[in-house]
């Protein structure tokens, strides 16, 4: 099937590449000439495990192409995916200017019946707005479909190729048949394609991310209570996670969620609720807890030094908002860096993938180490902000030798408290006992 994908960001690139992998003829379109040039040269703009392999194979075989021309890119396409940015405004609302701008242009360019798919995460009612924008100029029949993505950064290729479910919002039998044909190769193991109306599909995406963010904030609240009462949040997590009604995932306490989806989507759903005069009080709490969690973690560091970090050198492991990505959007590490610098500390960092992105923000304000152990050289203590696998089983003798003090603040609860005590560390984690030799 001939497919066009407008936008080569994270969602657009994964979507286009994975559709090409199942034999479709895919053209990805982007207005950024430099980005398209690099994509044509085989240079990936993002880090996502396994995506480079699929990208290389499908570009070489001619199934995956790139252009800056919307007219050229959609030529002959049966389905056009809109995978465009919807950045949050100051009030938390999703900005639809890119989506509606392309929709307006599409109306002038469509030459035959086409299904236009909102793949971007968009507020309720966006399908109606896109439909109106296209219809203002269109002279042919078309349908607008909502098909939200449920990709986890770090395992996005697996999520796309073997989805737990595919949600398609459309009331058009013609569009439904095309979308069913397109997704059939991805659900051969029996996972469902769930068809519903467009508005329900739009709400489904926000509801999924808001619920997962709620689980994270709830567990962080439980961790904070554990600190007060002397309980261990890891034991609590195991105790409730085995309940099938709750499940084991997203129950890990930490310094809060970040990334491109959870913060933005929770804010957008909250804003939509306000637009419809509904007080979504749980989301107020979710957002507040998430912000306070990283603030509380930094305060723990500050309290250990009686409020004075001036002149301290801090080793920071992890910059991405989660492991297996170079995405630093809303990453807790950035908040910590800002606070450390403001407190007069020197920050030495290491992350396996995200350092180039952080360099663009901080330049020479912080030190970027060649590896995790170089970051420890001359540092007073270690802070862990991202749970990369490489940090899970480090050489603790090296850590002891390189740090000035055997002091670790672990924002991801990577290490066993008994082990850290045995090895003579002062060890702070979240919702567990503080270890002091």
C-alpha positions in Angstrom: 0.0 0.0 0.0 1.2 3.5 -0.7 1.5 5.5 2.5 2.6 9.0 3.4 3.8 10.1 6.8 3.9 13.8 7.5 6.5 14.6 10.2 9.7 12.7 10.9 9.9 13.1 14.6 10.0 10.2 17.0 6.5 8.9 16.1 6.6 9.7 12.4 10.0 8.0 11.9 9.0 4.8 13.8 5.6 4.7 12.1 7.0 5.1 8.6 9.9 2.7 9.1 7.7 -0.1 10.6 5.1 0.2 7.9 7.8 -0.1 5.3 9.1 -3.2 7.0 5.8 -5.0 6.2 6.1 -4.2 2.5 4.3 -0.9 2.2 5.7 1.9 0.0 6.2 4.8 2.5 7.2 8.4 1.9 8.0 10.5 5.0 7.7 14.3 4.6 9.3 17.0 6.7 9.8 20.7 6.1 13.3 20.6 7.7 15.6 20.4 4.7 18.7 19.6 6.7 16.9 16.8 8.5 15.6 15.3 5.3 19.0 15.5 3.7 20.5 13.6 6.6 17.8 11.0 6.5 18.4 10.5 2.8 22.1 10.0 3.6 21.1 7.3 6.1 21.8 9.4 9.3 19.3 8.7 12.1 18.2 11.8 14.0 17.1 9.9 17.1 18.4 6.9 19.1 15.9 4.0 19.4 17.0 0.4 19.7 16.6 -1.7 16.5 15.2 1.2 14.5 18.5 1.8 12.6 18.4 -1.8 11.3 14.9 -1.5 9.9 15.7 2.0 8.6 18.8 0.8 6.7 17.1 -2.2 5.2 14.0 -0.4 4.0 15.8 2.7 2.6 18.2 0.4 0.7 15.3 -1.6 -0.8 13.4 1.6 -1.8 10.4 1.1 0.4 11.2 4.1 2.6 11.8 7.5 1.1 12.0 11.1 2.3 11.0 14.5 0.8 10.4 18.1 1.8 7.5 18.4 -0.7 4.0 17.6 0.6 2.6 17.4 -2.9 5.3 14.9 -4.0 5.1 12.9 -0.8 1.4 12.2 -0.8 1.2 11.5 -4.6 -0.8 8.2 -5.0 -1.0 7.6 -1.2 -4.1 5.8 0.0 -3.4 6.8 3.6 -1.7 9.9 5.0 -0.5 9.9 8.6 -0.1 13.2 10.4 2.7 12.7 12.9 3.3 16.4 13.7 4.3 18.2 16.9 1.6 19.3 19.3 3.6 21.2 21.9 2.0 22.4 25.1 1.0 26.0 25.5 1.5 27.9 28.7 -2.0 26.9 29.8 -1.2 23.2 29.2 -3.3 23.0 26.0 -1.9 21.2 22.9 -1.0 23.5 20.1 -2.6 22.3 16.9 -1.1 24.9 14.5 1.1 22.3 12.7 -1.6 19.7 12.4 -4.2 22.2 11.1 -1.7 23.9 8.8 -0.9 20.7 7.0 -4.6 19.8 7.0 -5.4 23.0 5.2 -2.7 22.3 2.6 -3.9 18.8 2.1 -7.3 20.0 1.1 -5.7 21.7 -1.9 -3.6 18.7 -2.9 -5.9 15.6 -2.6 -6.7 14.1 -6.0 -8.6 10.9 -5.0 -10.2 9.3 -2.0 -7.8 9.3 0.9 -7.8 8.4 4.5 -6.1 11.1 6.6 -5.0 9.8 10.0 -4.2 11.7 13.1 -1.2 9.8 14.6 -0.2 12.7 16.7 -1.5 12.9 20.3 -4.3 15.5 19.9 -7.1 16.8 22.1 -10.7 15.6 21.9 -12.4 17.1 18.8 -9.2 17.4 16.7 -10.5 14.9 14.1 -13.5 17.3 13.5 -11.1 20.3 13.2 -8.9 18.5 10.7 -11.9 17.4 8.7 -13.1 20.9 8.5 -9.7 22.3 7.5 -9.4 19.8 4.7 -13.0 20.2 3.5 -12.5 24.0 3.2 -10.4 23.3 0.0 -11.0 19.6 -1.0 -12.7 18.6 -4.2 -12.6 14.8 -3.6 -13.9 12.5 -1.0 -11.8 11.8 2.1 -12.1 10.5 5.7 -10.3 11.6 8.8 -9.3 8.9 11.3 -7.9 9.0 14.8 -5.2 6.3 15.3 -3.2 7.1 18.5 0.2 5.7 19.1 1.1 3.7 22.2 4.9 3.5 21.8 7.3 3.3 24.7 10.6 5.0 24.0 13.3 2.4 24.1 11.1 -0.5 22.9 9.1 1.4 20.2 9.9 -0.9 17.4 8.7 -3.9 19.3 5.6 -2.0 20.4 4.8 -1.1 16.8 5.5 -4.5 15.3 3.7 -6.4 18.0 1.1 -4.1 19.5 -1.0 -5.1 22.5 -3.8 -3.4 20.7 -4.5 -1.0 17.8 -7.0 1.7 18.4 -8.8 3.2 15.4 -11.4 6.0 15.6 -13.6 6.1 12.6 -17.3 5.9 11.7 -16.6 5.3 8.0 -16.8 1.7 6.7 -14.5 2.6 3.8 -11.8 4.0 6.1 -12.3 1.1 8.5 -11.6 -1.4 5.7 -8.4 0.3 4.7 -7.1 0.6 8.2 -7.9 -3.1 8.9 -6.0 -4.1 5.8 -3.0 -2.0 6.8 -2.7 -3.3 10.4 -3.6 -6.9 9.7 0.1 -8.0 9.5 0.8 -6.6 13.0 -2.0 -8.4 14.9 -1.7 -11.9 13.5 -1.1 -13.3 17.0 -4.6 -12.3 17.9 -4.2 -8.9 19.6 -7.2 -6.7 18.7 -7.8 -3.8 16.4 -10.4 -1.9 18.4 -12.6 0.3 16.3 -14.5 3.2 17.9 -15.6 6.7 17.2 -13.0 9.4 16.7 -13.6 11.2 20.0 -13.4 8.0 22.0 -10.0 7.2 20.3 -8.7 10.7 21.2 -9.7 10.3 24.8 -8.2 6.7 24.9 -4.7 8.0 24.3 -4.8 10.6 27.0 -6.6 8.3 29.4 -3.9 5.6 29.0 -1.0 8.0 29.6 -2.7 9.8 32.4 -3.5 6.5 34.2 0.1 5.4 33.9 1.3 8.7 35.2 -1.1 8.3 38.1 0.3 5.0 39.0 3.8 6.5 39.1 2.8 9.4 41.3 0.8 7.1 43.6 3.8 5.0 44.2 5.9 8.0 44.8 3.4 9.1 47.5 3.6 5.6 49.0 7.4 5.9 49.0 7.2 9.2 50.8 4.9 7.6 53.4 7.3 4.7 53.7 10.1 7.2 54.6 7.9 8.6 57.4 6.8 5.3 58.9 9.9 3.2 58.4 8.6 0.9 55.7 10.3 -0.3 52.5 8.6 0.7 49.3 10.1 -2.3 47.4 8.3 -4.7 49.7 5.1 -2.7 49.3 5.5 -2.8 45.5 5.9 -6.5 45.5 3.0 -6.9 47.9 0.5 -5.0 45.7 2.0 -5.8 42.3 1.1 -9.5 42.5 -2.6 -8.4 42.6 -3.8 -8.9 39.0 -6.2 -6.0 39.4 -3.1 -3.7 40.0 -0.3 -5.3 38.0 3.5 -5.1 38.4 4.3 -2.4 36.0 4.8 1.4 36.7 5.0 0.7 40.4 8.6 1.7 40.9 9.3 4.8 43.1 11.7 7.4 41.8 12.3 11.0 41.0 9.2 11.3 38.9 8.2 10.8 35.3 9.4 12.9 32.3 9.6 12.5 28.6 7.6 13.7 25.6 4.3 12.1 26.5 3.3 11.9 30.2 3.9 15.5 31.2 2.4 16.9 28.0 -0.6 14.5 27.9 -1.5 14.9 31.5 -1.5 18.7 31.1 -3.5 18.5 27.9 -6.2 16.2 29.4 -6.4 18.5 32.4 -6.8 21.5 30.1 -9.6 19.7 28.1 -11.4 19.0 31.4 -11.3 22.7 32.3 -12.6 23.6 28.8 -15.6 21.4 29.5 -16.0 22.8 33.1 -15.0 19.5 34.7 -12.7 19.5 37.8 -10.3 16.6 37.2 -8.9 16.6 40.7 -6.8 13.4 40.4 -4.8 15.0 37.7 -4.1 18.1 39.8 -2.5 15.7 42.4 -0.6 13.7 39.8 1.1 16.8 38.4 1.8 18.3 41.8 3.3 15.0 43.2 5.5 14.6 40.1 7.0 18.1 40.5 7.5 17.8 44.2 9.2 14.4 43.9 12.3 15.7 42.1 12.2 18.8 44.5 12.1 16.5 47.5 15.0 14.4 46.1 17.2 17.5 45.7 16.2 18.6 49.2 17.5 15.3 50.5 20.9 16.0 48.9 20.9 19.6 50.3 19.9 18.5 53.8 22.8 16.0 54.0 25.2 19.0 53.5 23.3 21.3 55.8 22.0 23.3 52.9 25.4 24.1 51.4 26.6 22.6 48.1 28.9 25.5 47.2 32.3 24.2 45.9 31.1 20.6 45.8 31.7 18.4 42.7 28.8 16.2 41.9 28.9 13.1 39.6 25.5 12.6 37.9 24.7 9.3 36.2 21.9 9.5 33.7 20.5 12.4 31.7 17.7 10.9 29.6 14.2 10.8 31.1 14.4 7.0 30.9 16.9 4.3 29.7 17.3 3.3 26.1 16.6 6.7 24.6 18.4 10.0 24.0 15.2 11.9 24.8 15.8 14.5 27.6 12.4 16.3 27.4 11.1 16.9 31.0 14.0 14.7 32.3 14.3 14.9 36.1 18.1 15.1 35.6 17.7 18.6 34.0 15.9 19.9 37.1 18.7 18.4 39.3 21.4 20.0 37.2 19.7 23.4 37.4 19.5 23.2 41.1 23.0 22.0 41.6 24.5 24.8 39.4 22.4 27.4 41.2 23.7 26.0 44.5 27.3 26.6 43.3 28.3 23.0 42.6 30.3 21.6 39.7 28.4 18.9 37.8 30.1 16.0 36.0 27.7 13.9 34.0 27.6 10.7 32.0 24.8 9.1 29.9 25.2 6.4 27.3 23.1 8.3 24.7 21.7 11.7 25.8 24.9 13.7 26.3 24.8 15.4 22.9 21.3 16.7 23.5 22.2 18.0 26.9 25.3 19.7 25.5 23.0 21.8 23.3 21.3 23.1 26.5 24.3 23.6 28.9 27.4 23.9 26.7 30.4 24.1 29.0 28.4 24.8 32.2 28.7 21.1 33.1 31.4 18.5 32.4 30.6 15.6 30.1 32.6 12.4 31.0 33.7 9.7 28.6 32.2 7.0 30.8 30.5 6.5 34.1 33.8 6.1 36.0 35.4 9.2 34.6 32.4 11.2 35.9 33.4 10.1 39.4 36.9 11.4 39.2 37.3 14.0 41.9 33.6 14.1 42.7 32.3 14.5 46.3 29.4 12.1 45.8 27.3 10.3 43.2 23.7 11.0 42.1 21.7 8.6 39.9 18.9 10.0 37.8 18.3 7.3 35.1 18.2 3.6 35.5 20.4 2.6 32.5 21.4 -1.1 32.7 25.1 -0.2 32.7 24.5 1.5 36.1 22.9 -1.6 37.7 26.0 -3.6 38.4 28.9 -1.3 38.5 32.4 -1.9 39.9 31.8 -0.6 43.5 35.5 -0.8 44.2 36.1 1.7 41.4 33.3 3.9 42.8 34.9 3.8 46.2 38.3 4.6 44.8 37.3 7.5 42.6 34.7 9.3 44.9 36.0 11.6 47.6 33.2 10.2 49.9 31.4 6.8 49.7 28.2 8.7 49.3 25.4 7.8 46.8 22.0 9.5 46.2 20.0 7.0 44.2 16.9 8.4 42.5 16.0 5.1 40.9 16.5 2.6 43.8 19.0 0.5 41.8 21.0 -1.0 44.7 20.2 -3.3 47.6 20.4 -1.4 50.9 22.1 -4.3 52.7 24.7 -4.6 50.0 25.5 -0.9 50.3 25.8 -1.1 54.1 28.2 -4.0 53.8 30.4 -2.0 51.4 30.5 1.0 53.7 28.5 3.4 51.6 26.2 6.2 52.9 23.2 5.5 50.6 20.1 7.5 50.1 17.3 6.0 48.0 13.5 6.7 47.8 11.0 5.1 50.2 13.6 2.9 51.8 15.9 3.1 54.8 18.8 5.5 54.6 22.1 3.5 54.9 24.8 5.0 57.1 27.9 3.0 58.1 
